[in-house]
């Protein structure tokens, strides 16, 4: 996540200088790609787990001889 934060900071800094180009070394770009891919995969997995937990469970309680 630190690379994503650095990227956001870099874009903010460049915006202040009114420049239209962001340059990343290839190694930094690869790490950024990997972090974004992991975040997306984790989010996808989390959403799928939530959908499985949304199953309807029917419970019937019988009072017996009351």
mmCIF file of the N, C-alpha and C atoms, coordinates in Angstrom:
data_MODEL
# 
_entry.id   MODEL 
# 
loop_
_atom_site.group_PDB 
_atom_site.id 
_atom_site.type_symbol 
_atom_site.label_atom_id 
_atom_site.label_alt_id 
_atom_site.label_comp_id 
_atom_site.label_asym_id 
_atom_site.label_entity_id 
_atom_site.label_seq_id 
_atom_site.pdbx_PDB_ins_code 
_atom_site.Cartn_x 
_atom_site.Cartn_y 
_atom_site.Cartn_z 
_atom_site.occupancy 
_atom_site.B_iso_or_equiv 
_atom_site.pdbx_formal_charge 
_atom_site.auth_seq_id 
_atom_site.auth_comp_id 
_atom_site.auth_asym_id 
_atom_site.auth_atom_id 
_atom_site.pdbx_PDB_model_num 
ATOM 1   N N  . UNK A 1 1  ? 0.820   -1.203  0.000   1.00 0.00 ? 1  UNK A N  1 
ATOM 2   C CA . UNK A 1 1  ? 0.000   0.000   0.000   1.00 0.00 ? 1  UNK A CA 1 
ATOM 3   C C  . UNK A 1 1  ? 0.858   1.260   0.000   1.00 0.00 ? 1  UNK A C  1 
ATOM 4   N N  . UNK A 1 2  ? 2.105   1.125   0.399   1.00 0.00 ? 2  UNK A N  1 
ATOM 5   C CA . UNK A 1 2  ? 2.954   2.307   0.487   1.00 0.00 ? 2  UNK A CA 1 
ATOM 6   C C  . UNK A 1 2  ? 3.235   2.881   -0.906  1.00 0.00 ? 2  UNK A C  1 
ATOM 7   N N  . UNK A 1 3  ? 3.335   2.012   -1.904  1.00 0.00 ? 3  UNK A N  1 
ATOM 8   C CA . UNK A 1 3  ? 3.596   2.486   -3.265  1.00 0.00 ? 3  UNK A CA 1 
ATOM 9   C C  . UNK A 1 3  ? 2.396   3.265   -3.801  1.00 0.00 ? 3  UNK A C  1 
ATOM 10  N N  . UNK A 1 4  ? 1.200   2.837   -3.450  1.00 0.00 ? 4  UNK A N  1 
ATOM 11  C CA . UNK A 1 4  ? -0.003  3.565   -3.877  1.00 0.00 ? 4  UNK A CA 1 
ATOM 12  C C  . UNK A 1 4  ? 0.000   4.955   -3.251  1.00 0.00 ? 4  UNK A C  1 
ATOM 13  N N  . UNK A 1 5  ? 0.344   5.031   -1.968  1.00 0.00 ? 5  UNK A N  1 
ATOM 14  C CA . UNK A 1 5  ? 0.406   6.331   -1.294  1.00 0.00 ? 5  UNK A CA 1 
ATOM 15  C C  . UNK A 1 5  ? 1.468   7.218   -1.943  1.00 0.00 ? 5  UNK A C  1 
ATOM 16  N N  . UNK A 1 6  ? 2.623   6.652   -2.250  1.00 0.00 ? 6  UNK A N  1 
ATOM 17  C CA . UNK A 1 6  ? 3.673   7.435   -2.918  1.00 0.00 ? 6  UNK A CA 1 
ATOM 18  C C  . UNK A 1 6  ? 3.205   7.958   -4.276  1.00 0.00 ? 6  UNK A C  1 
ATOM 19  N N  . UNK A 1 7  ? 2.475   7.113   -5.007  1.00 0.00 ? 7  UNK A N  1 
ATOM 20  C CA . UNK A 1 7  ? 1.956   7.529   -6.307  1.00 0.00 ? 7  UNK A CA 1 
ATOM 21  C C  . UNK A 1 7  ? 0.980   8.692   -6.149  1.00 0.00 ? 7  UNK A C  1 
ATOM 22  N N  . UNK A 1 8  ? 0.089   8.594   -5.175  1.00 0.00 ? 8  UNK A N  1 
ATOM 23  C CA . UNK A 1 8  ? -0.880  9.666   -4.929  1.00 0.00 ? 8  UNK A CA 1 
ATOM 24  C C  . UNK A 1 8  ? -0.150  10.957  -4.568  1.00 0.00 ? 8  UNK A C  1 
ATOM 25  N N  . UNK A 1 9  ? 0.866   10.836  -3.706  1.00 0.00 ? 9  UNK A N  1 
ATOM 26  C CA . UNK A 1 9  ? 1.662   12.013  -3.321  1.00 0.00 ? 9  UNK A CA 1 
ATOM 27  C C  . UNK A 1 9  ? 2.386   12.603  -4.525  1.00 0.00 ? 9  UNK A C  1 
ATOM 28  N N  . UNK A 1 10 ? 2.927   11.742  -5.374  1.00 0.00 ? 10 UNK A N  1 
ATOM 29  C CA . UNK A 1 10 ? 3.651   12.207  -6.557  1.00 0.00 ? 10 UNK A CA 1 
ATOM 30  C C  . UNK A 1 10 ? 2.720   12.961  -7.508  1.00 0.00 ? 10 UNK A C  1 
ATOM 31  N N  . UNK A 1 11 ? 1.523   12.434  -7.719  1.00 0.00 ? 11 UNK A N  1 
ATOM 32  C CA . UNK A 1 11 ? 0.548   13.093  -8.596  1.00 0.00 ? 11 UNK A CA 1 
ATOM 33  C C  . UNK A 1 11 ? 0.142   14.442  -8.000  1.00 0.00 ? 11 UNK A C  1 
ATOM 34  N N  . UNK A 1 12 ? -0.067  14.483  -6.697  1.00 0.00 ? 12 UNK A N  1 
ATOM 35  C CA . UNK A 1 12 ? -0.431  15.745  -6.041  1.00 0.00 ? 12 UNK A CA 1 
ATOM 36  C C  . UNK A 1 12 ? 0.677   16.777  -6.192  1.00 0.00 ? 12 UNK A C  1 
ATOM 37  N N  . UNK A 1 13 ? 1.915   16.357  -6.032  1.00 0.00 ? 13 UNK A N  1 
ATOM 38  C CA . UNK A 1 13 ? 3.049   17.250  -6.178  1.00 0.00 ? 13 UNK A CA 1 
ATOM 39  C C  . UNK A 1 13 ? 3.147   17.784  -7.605  1.00 0.00 ? 13 UNK A C  1 
ATOM 40  N N  . UNK A 1 14 ? 2.963   16.913  -8.567  1.00 0.00 ? 14 UNK A N  1 
ATOM 41  C CA . UNK A 1 14 ? 3.057   17.323  -9.978  1.00 0.00 ? 14 UNK A CA 1 
ATOM 42  C C  . UNK A 1 14 ? 1.899   18.237  -10.355 1.00 0.00 ? 14 UNK A C  1 
ATOM 43  N N  . UNK A 1 15 ? 0.718   17.990  -9.795  1.00 0.00 ? 15 UNK A N  1 
ATOM 44  C CA . UNK A 1 15 ? -0.415  18.880  -10.066 1.00 0.00 ? 15 UNK A CA 1 
ATOM 45  C C  . UNK A 1 15 ? -0.105  20.302  -9.620  1.00 0.00 ? 15 UNK A C  1 
ATOM 46  N N  . UNK A 1 16 ? 0.593   20.420  -8.512  1.00 0.00 ? 16 UNK A N  1 
ATOM 47  C CA . UNK A 1 16 ? 0.957   21.734  -8.005  1.00 0.00 ? 16 UNK A CA 1 
ATOM 48  C C  . UNK A 1 16 ? 1.919   22.468  -8.929  1.00 0.00 ? 16 UNK A C  1 
ATOM 49  N N  . UNK A 1 17 ? 2.682   21.713  -9.696  1.00 0.00 ? 17 UNK A N  1 
ATOM 50  C CA . UNK A 1 17 ? 3.644   22.314  -10.620 1.00 0.00 ? 17 UNK A CA 1 
ATOM 51  C C  . UNK A 1 17 ? 3.059   22.539  -12.015 1.00 0.00 ? 17 UNK A C  1 
ATOM 52  N N  . UNK A 1 18 ? 1.796   22.175  -12.176 1.00 0.00 ? 18 UNK A N  1 
ATOM 53  C CA . UNK A 1 18 ? 1.074   22.335  -13.439 1.00 0.00 ? 18 UNK A CA 1 
ATOM 54  C C  . UNK A 1 18 ? 1.756   21.594  -14.595 1.00 0.00 ? 18 UNK A C  1 
ATOM 55  N N  . UNK A 1 19 ? 2.276   20.417  -14.302 1.00 0.00 ? 19 UNK A N  1 
ATOM 56  C CA . UNK A 1 19 ? 2.875   19.563  -15.314 1.00 0.00 ? 19 UNK A CA 1 
ATOM 57  C C  . UNK A 1 19 ? 1.873   18.476  -15.686 1.00 0.00 ? 19 UNK A C  1 
ATOM 58  N N  . UNK A 1 20 ? 1.897   18.034  -16.930 1.00 0.00 ? 20 UNK A N  1 
ATOM 59  C CA . UNK A 1 20 ? 0.921   17.053  -17.404 1.00 0.00 ? 20 UNK A CA 1 
ATOM 60  C C  . UNK A 1 20 ? 1.479   15.634  -17.480 1.00 0.00 ? 20 UNK A C  1 
ATOM 61  N N  . UNK A 1 21 ? 2.691   15.421  -17.007 1.00 0.00 ? 21 UNK A N  1 
ATOM 62  C CA . UNK A 1 21 ? 3.314   14.110  -17.166 1.00 0.00 ? 21 UNK A CA 1 
ATOM 63  C C  . UNK A 1 21 ? 3.817   13.576  -15.829 1.00 0.00 ? 21 UNK A C  1 
ATOM 64  N N  . UNK A 1 22 ? 3.483   12.321  -15.557 1.00 0.00 ? 22 UNK A N  1 
ATOM 65  C CA . UNK A 1 22 ? 3.994   11.624  -14.387 1.00 0.00 ? 22 UNK A CA 1 
ATOM 66  C C  . UNK A 1 22 ? 4.938   10.544  -14.903 1.00 0.00 ? 22 UNK A C  1 
ATOM 67  N N  . UNK A 1 23 ? 6.157   10.514  -14.399 1.00 0.00 ? 23 UNK A N  1 
ATOM 68  C CA . UNK A 1 23 ? 7.137   9.525   -14.832 1.00 0.00 ? 23 UNK A CA 1 
ATOM 69  C C  . UNK A 1 23 ? 7.437   8.595   -13.660 1.00 0.00 ? 23 UNK A C  1 
ATOM 70  N N  . UNK A 1 24 ? 7.322   7.289   -13.920 1.00 0.00 ? 24 UNK A N  1 
ATOM 71  C CA . UNK A 1 24 ? 7.623   6.287   -12.904 1.00 0.00 ? 24 UNK A CA 1 
ATOM 72  C C  . UNK A 1 24 ? 8.708   5.361   -13.431 1.00 0.00 ? 24 UNK A C  1 
ATOM 73  N N  . UNK A 1 25 ? 9.687   5.055   -12.606 1.00 0.00 ? 25 UNK A N  1 
ATOM 74  C CA . UNK A 1 25 ? 10.647  4.018   -12.998 1.00 0.00 ? 25 UNK A CA 1 
ATOM 75  C C  . UNK A 1 25 ? 9.900   2.688   -13.143 1.00 0.00 ? 25 UNK A C  1 
ATOM 76  N N  . UNK A 1 26 ? 10.381  1.820   -14.019 1.00 0.00 ? 26 UNK A N  1 
ATOM 77  C CA . UNK A 1 26 ? 9.679   0.570   -14.290 1.00 0.00 ? 26 UNK A CA 1 
ATOM 78  C C  . UNK A 1 26 ? 9.490   -0.280  -13.034 1.00 0.00 ? 26 UNK A C  1 
ATOM 79  N N  . UNK A 1 27 ? 10.461  -0.286  -12.155 1.00 0.00 ? 27 UNK A N  1 
ATOM 80  C CA . UNK A 1 27 ? 10.342  -1.083  -10.922 1.00 0.00 ? 27 UNK A CA 1 
ATOM 81  C C  . UNK A 1 27 ? 9.213   -0.549  -10.039 1.00 0.00 ? 27 UNK A C  1 
ATOM 82  N N  . UNK A 1 28 ? 9.121   0.761   -9.922  1.00 0.00 ? 28 UNK A N  1 
ATOM 83  C CA . UNK A 1 28 ? 8.037   1.365   -9.137  1.00 0.00 ? 28 UNK A CA 1 
ATOM 84  C C  . UNK A 1 28 ? 6.683   1.091   -9.792  1.00 0.00 ? 28 UNK A C  1 
ATOM 85  N N  . UNK A 1 29 ? 6.641   1.142   -11.115 1.00 0.00 ? 29 UNK A N  1 
ATOM 86  C CA . UNK A 1 29 ? 5.397   0.855   -11.838 1.00 0.00 ? 29 UNK A CA 1 
ATOM 87  C C  . UNK A 1 29 ? 4.961   -0.595  -11.628 1.00 0.00 ? 29 UNK A C  1 
ATOM 88  N N  . UNK A 1 30 ? 5.909   -1.514  -11.626 1.00 0.00 ? 30 UNK A N  1 
ATOM 89  C CA . UNK A 1 30 ? 5.582   -2.931  -11.387 1.00 0.00 ? 30 UNK A CA 1 
ATOM 90  C C  . UNK A 1 30 ? 5.028   -3.145  -9.981  1.00 0.00 ? 30 UNK A C  1 
ATOM 91  N N  . UNK A 1 31 ? 5.672   -2.525  -9.002  1.00 0.00 ? 31 UNK A N  1 
ATOM 92  C CA . UNK A 1 31 ? 5.197   -2.665  -7.620  1.00 0.00 ? 31 UNK A CA 1 
ATOM 93  C C  . UNK A 1 31 ? 3.799   -2.066  -7.475  1.00 0.00 ? 31 UNK A C  1 
ATOM 94  N N  . UNK A 1 32 ? 3.578   -0.914  -8.101  1.00 0.00 ? 32 UNK A N  1 
ATOM 95  C CA . UNK A 1 32 ? 2.257   -0.283  -8.069  1.00 0.00 ? 32 UNK A CA 1 
ATOM 96  C C  . UNK A 1 32 ? 1.213   -1.198  -8.705  1.00 0.00 ? 32 UNK A C  1 
ATOM 97  N N  . UNK A 1 33 ? 1.556   -1.782  -9.856  1.00 0.00 ? 33 UNK A N  1 
ATOM 98  C CA . UNK A 1 33 ? 0.646   -2.717  -10.523 1.00 0.00 ? 33 UNK A CA 1 
ATOM 99  C C  . UNK A 1 33 ? 0.313   -3.889  -9.614  1.00 0.00 ? 33 UNK A C  1 
ATOM 100 N N  . UNK A 1 34 ? 1.334   -4.453  -8.964  1.00 0.00 ? 34 UNK A N  1 
ATOM 101 C CA . UNK A 1 34 ? 1.119   -5.613  -8.094  1.00 0.00 ? 34 UNK A CA 1 
ATOM 102 C C  . UNK A 1 34 ? 0.247   -5.270  -6.885  1.00 0.00 ? 34 UNK A C  1 
ATOM 103 N N  . UNK A 1 35 ? 0.481   -4.103  -6.299  1.00 0.00 ? 35 UNK A N  1 
ATOM 104 C CA . UNK A 1 35 ? -0.332  -3.692  -5.150  1.00 0.00 ? 35 UNK A CA 1 
ATOM 105 C C  . UNK A 1 35 ? -1.789  -3.478  -5.554  1.00 0.00 ? 35 UNK A C  1 
ATOM 106 N N  . UNK A 1 36 ? -2.001  -2.850  -6.710  1.00 0.00 ? 36 UNK A N  1 
ATOM 107 C CA . UNK A 1 36 ? -3.372  -2.629  -7.179  1.00 0.00 ? 36 UNK A CA 1 
ATOM 108 C C  . UNK A 1 36 ? -4.060  -3.958  -7.497  1.00 0.00 ? 36 UNK A C  1 
ATOM 109 N N  . UNK A 1 37 ? -3.335  -4.873  -8.120  1.00 0.00 ? 37 UNK A N  1 
ATOM 110 C CA . UNK A 1 37 ? -3.908  -6.182  -8.442  1.00 0.00 ? 37 UNK A CA 1 
ATOM 111 C C  . UNK A 1 37 ? -4.283  -6.934  -7.161  1.00 0.00 ? 37 UNK A C  1 
ATOM 112 N N  . UNK A 1 38 ? -3.424  -6.863  -6.148  1.00 0.00 ? 38 UNK A N  1 
ATOM 113 C CA . UNK A 1 38 ? -3.724  -7.535  -4.879  1.00 0.00 ? 38 UNK A CA 1 
ATOM 114 C C  . UNK A 1 38 ? -4.944  -6.918  -4.206  1.00 0.00 ? 38 UNK A C  1 
ATOM 115 N N  . UNK A 1 39 ? -5.029  -5.597  -4.215  1.00 0.00 ? 39 UNK A N  1 
ATOM 116 C CA . UNK A 1 39 ? -6.202  -4.943  -3.629  1.00 0.00 ? 39 UNK A CA 1 
ATOM 117 C C  . UNK A 1 39 ? -7.487  -5.362  -4.340  1.00 0.00 ? 39 UNK A C  1 
ATOM 118 N N  . UNK A 1 40 ? -7.451  -5.388  -5.661  1.00 0.00 ? 40 UNK A N  1 
ATOM 119 C CA . UNK A 1 40 ? -8.634  -5.788  -6.425  1.00 0.00 ? 40 UNK A CA 1 
ATOM 120 C C  . UNK A 1 40 ? -9.007  -7.245  -6.153  1.00 0.00 ? 40 UNK A C  1 
ATOM 121 N N  . UNK A 1 41 ? -8.009  -8.112  -6.099  1.00 0.00 ? 41 UNK A N  1 
ATOM 122 C CA . UNK A 1 41 ? -8.271  -9.529  -5.832  1.00 0.00 ? 41 UNK A CA 1 
ATOM 123 C C  . UNK A 1 41 ? -8.843  -9.723  -4.427  1.00 0.00 ? 41 UNK A C  1 
ATOM 124 N N  . UNK A 1 42 ? -8.275  -9.037  -3.444  1.00 0.00 ? 42 UNK A N  1 
ATOM 125 C CA . UNK A 1 42 ? -8.784  -9.133  -2.076  1.00 0.00 ? 42 UNK A CA 1 
ATOM 126 C C  . UNK A 1 42 ? -10.212 -8.617  -1.981  1.00 0.00 ? 42 UNK A C  1 
ATOM 127 N N  . UNK A 1 43 ? -10.501 -7.513  -2.660  1.00 0.00 ? 43 UNK A N  1 
ATOM 128 C CA . UNK A 1 43 ? -11.838 -6.943  -2.647  1.00 0.00 ? 43 UNK A CA 1 
ATOM 129 C C  . UNK A 1 43 ? -12.837 -7.892  -3.308  1.00 0.00 ? 43 UNK A C  1 
ATOM 130 N N  . UNK A 1 44 ? -12.442 -8.491  -4.421  1.00 0.00 ? 44 UNK A N  1 
ATOM 131 C CA . UNK A 1 44 ? -13.303 -9.443  -5.124  1.00 0.00 ? 44 UNK A CA 1 
ATOM 132 C C  . UNK A 1 44 ? -13.611 -10.640 -4.222  1.00 0.00 ? 44 UNK A C  1 
ATOM 133 N N  . UNK A 1 45 ? -12.576 -11.153 -3.557  1.00 0.00 ? 45 UNK A N  1 
ATOM 134 C CA . UNK A 1 45 ? -12.755 -12.293 -2.661  1.00 0.00 ? 45 UNK A CA 1 
ATOM 135 C C  . UNK A 1 45 ? -13.680 -11.933 -1.499  1.00 0.00 ? 45 UNK A C  1 
ATOM 136 N N  . UNK A 1 46 ? -13.498 -10.750 -0.938  1.00 0.00 ? 46 UNK A N  1 
ATOM 137 C CA . UNK A 1 46 ? -14.338 -10.307 0.169   1.00 0.00 ? 46 UNK A CA 1 
ATOM 138 C C  . UNK A 1 46 ? -15.796 -10.181 -0.264  1.00 0.00 ? 46 UNK A C  1 
ATOM 139 N N  . UNK A 1 47 ? -16.026 -9.623  -1.442  1.00 0.00 ? 47 UNK A N  1 
ATOM 140 C CA . UNK A 1 47 ? -17.403 -9.489  -1.934  1.00 0.00 ? 47 UNK A CA 1 
ATOM 141 C C  . UNK A 1 47 ? -18.046 -10.847 -2.161  1.00 0.00 ? 47 UNK A C  1 
ATOM 142 N N  . UNK A 1 48 ? -17.288 -11.804 -2.670  1.00 0.00 ? 48 UNK A N  1 
ATOM 143 C CA . UNK A 1 48 ? -17.840 -13.144 -2.891  1.00 0.00 ? 48 UNK A CA 1 
ATOM 144 C C  . UNK A 1 48 ? -18.175 -13.829 -1.580  1.00 0.00 ? 48 UNK A C  1 
ATOM 145 N N  . UNK A 1 49 ? -17.364 -13.630 -0.549  1.00 0.00 ? 49 UNK A N  1 
ATOM 146 C CA . UNK A 1 49 ? -17.651 -14.216 0.758   1.00 0.00 ? 49 UNK A CA 1 
ATOM 147 C C  . UNK A 1 49 ? -18.927 -13.621 1.338   1.00 0.00 ? 49 UNK A C  1 
ATOM 148 N N  . UNK A 1 50 ? -19.117 -12.316 1.152   1.00 0.00 ? 50 UNK A N  1 
ATOM 149 C CA . UNK A 1 50 ? -20.319 -11.664 1.678   1.00 0.00 ? 50 UNK A CA 1 
ATOM 150 C C  . UNK A 1 50 ? -21.557 -12.192 0.971   1.00 0.00 ? 50 UNK A C  1 
ATOM 151 N N  . UNK A 1 51 ? -21.473 -12.418 -0.335  1.00 0.00 ? 51 UNK A N  1 
ATOM 152 C CA . UNK A 1 51 ? -22.625 -12.930 -1.075  1.00 0.00 ? 51 UNK A CA 1 
ATOM 153 C C  . UNK A 1 51 ? -22.998 -14.330 -0.617  1.00 0.00 ? 51 UNK A C  1 
ATOM 154 N N  . UNK A 1 52 ? -22.005 -15.153 -0.265  1.00 0.00 ? 52 UNK A N  1 
ATOM 155 C CA . UNK A 1 52 ? -22.285 -16.502 0.219   1.00 0.00 ? 52 UNK A CA 1 
ATOM 156 C C  . UNK A 1 52 ? -22.930 -16.458 1.594   1.00 0.00 ? 52 UNK A C  1 
ATOM 157 N N  . UNK A 1 53 ? -22.606 -15.455 2.389   1.00 0.00 ? 53 UNK A N  1 
ATOM 158 C CA . UNK A 1 53 ? -23.164 -15.337 3.728   1.00 0.00 ? 53 UNK A CA 1 
ATOM 159 C C  . UNK A 1 53 ? -24.571 -14.747 3.717   1.00 0.00 ? 53 UNK A C  1 
ATOM 160 N N  . UNK A 1 54 ? -25.045 -14.283 2.572   1.00 0.00 ? 54 UNK A N  1 
ATOM 161 C CA . UNK A 1 54 ? -26.368 -13.688 2.480   1.00 0.00 ? 54 UNK A CA 1 
ATOM 162 C C  . UNK A 1 54 ? -27.459 -14.734 2.233   1.00 0.00 ? 54 UNK A C  1 
ATOM 163 N N  . UNK A 1 55 ? -27.173 -15.996 2.509   1.00 0.00 ? 55 UNK A N  1 
ATOM 164 C CA . UNK A 1 55 ? -28.145 -17.054 2.305   1.00 0.00 ? 55 UNK A CA 1 
ATOM 165 C C  . UNK A 1 55 ? -29.279 -16.903 3.315   1.00 0.00 ? 55 UNK A C  1 
ATOM 166 N N  . UNK A 1 56 ? -30.464 -17.290 2.902   1.00 0.00 ? 56 UNK A N  1 
ATOM 167 C CA . UNK A 1 56 ? -31.621 -17.234 3.789   1.00 0.00 ? 56 UNK A CA 1 
ATOM 168 C C  . UNK A 1 56 ? -31.656 -18.523 4.605   1.00 0.00 ? 56 UNK A C  1 
ATOM 169 N N  . UNK A 1 57 ? -31.723 -18.374 5.910   1.00 0.00 ? 57 UNK A N  1 
ATOM 170 C CA . UNK A 1 57 ? -31.816 -19.524 6.805   1.00 0.00 ? 57 UNK A CA 1 
ATOM 171 C C  . UNK A 1 57 ? -33.168 -19.447 7.500   1.00 0.00 ? 57 UNK A C  1 
ATOM 172 N N  . UNK A 1 58 ? -33.943 -20.475 7.331   1.00 0.00 ? 58 UNK A N  1 
ATOM 173 C CA . UNK A 1 58 ? -35.278 -20.496 7.920   1.00 0.00 ? 58 UNK A CA 1 
ATOM 174 C C  . UNK A 1 58 ? -35.228 -21.300 9.208   1.00 0.00 ? 58 UNK A C  1 
ATOM 175 N N  . UNK A 1 59 ? -35.729 -20.710 10.275  1.00 0.00 ? 59 UNK A N  1 
ATOM 176 C CA . UNK A 1 59 ? -35.744 -21.361 11.583  1.00 0.00 ? 59 UNK A CA 1 
ATOM 177 C C  . UNK A 1 59 ? -37.193 -21.460 12.035  1.00 0.00 ? 59 UNK A C  1 
ATOM 178 N N  . UNK A 1 60 ? -37.584 -22.651 12.461  1.00 0.00 ? 60 UNK A N  1 
ATOM 179 C CA . UNK A 1 60 ? -38.949 -22.847 12.942  1.00 0.00 ? 60 UNK A CA 1 
ATOM 180 C C  . UNK A 1 60 ? -38.868 -23.274 14.413  1.00 0.00 ? 60 UNK A C  1 
ATOM 181 N N  . UNK A 1 61 ? -39.575 -22.547 15.258  1.00 0.00 ? 61 UNK A N  1 
ATOM 182 C CA . UNK A 1 61 ? -39.581 -22.854 16.696  1.00 0.00 ? 61 UNK A CA 1 
ATOM 183 C C  . UNK A 1 61 ? -40.965 -23.374 17.062  1.00 0.00 ? 61 UNK A C  1 
ATOM 184 N N  . UNK A 1 62 ? -40.984 -24.531 17.645  1.00 0.00 ? 62 UNK A N  1 
ATOM 185 C CA . UNK A 1 62 ? -42.234 -25.176 18.038  1.00 0.00 ? 62 UNK A CA 1 
ATOM 186 C C  . UNK A 1 62 ? -42.368 -25.080 19.550  1.00 0.00 ? 62 UNK A C  1 
ATOM 187 N N  . UNK A 1 63 ? -43.513 -24.602 20.016  1.00 0.00 ? 63 UNK A N  1 
ATOM 188 C CA . UNK A 1 63 ? -43.753 -24.433 21.441  1.00 0.00 ? 63 UNK A CA 1 
ATOM 189 C C  . UNK A 1 63 ? -44.080 -25.740 22.158  1.00 0.00 ? 63 UNK A C  1 
ATOM 190 N N  . UNK A 1 64 ? -44.147 -26.817 21.428  1.00 0.00 ? 64 UNK A N  1 
ATOM 191 C CA . UNK A 1 64 ? -44.446 -28.125 22.068  1.00 0.00 ? 64 UNK A CA 1 
ATOM 192 C C  . UNK A 1 64 ? -45.879 -28.169 22.566  1.00 0.00 ? 64 UNK A C  1 
ATOM 193 N N  . UNK A 1 65 ? -46.080 -28.510 23.827  1.00 0.00 ? 65 UNK A N  1 
ATOM 194 C CA . UNK A 1 65 ? -47.419 -28.664 24.417  1.00 0.00 ? 65 UNK A CA 1 
ATOM 195 C C  . UNK A 1 65 ? -47.903 -27.419 25.136  1.00 0.00 ? 65 UNK A C  1 
ATOM 196 N N  . UNK A 1 66 ? -47.364 -26.297 24.887  1.00 0.00 ? 66 UNK A N  1 
ATOM 197 C CA . UNK A 1 66 ? -47.782 -25.071 25.577  1.00 0.00 ? 66 UNK A CA 1 
ATOM 198 C C  . UNK A 1 66 ? -49.181 -24.779 25.305  1.00 0.00 ? 66 UNK A C  1 
# 
